[in-house]
Amino acid sequence: MNQKDFVFIFAATDREAIQFYTETFHQSLVNCHEYSLDFELTRGKGGIRFGT
């Protein structure tokens, strides 16, 4: 959404994710990255993981 806030969208394709974002938030996105569900993001002292 911006340099501080981000959104994760689970979609079948990049195109589907981008379309969902623009229709939901009515703005252009800053960037779009595809991650595996096993990928872990480090944020502060914790992490974010979506897989098992």
C-alpha positions, 0 to 999 in steps of 0.5 A: 500500500505504501512504504510502511503498510503492506497487504498480502493477497492469496491469488492464483496469479499475479494478474488476479492479485493486482486486479483484486487490489485495485478493485478493493482499494481503488488505488495503484499498488507500489509493487507486487511480489510472489512468495512461496507459502513456506517463505518467512518474513522477518519483521521487528523481533518476530516473523510472519509465516503462512505455511506449515 
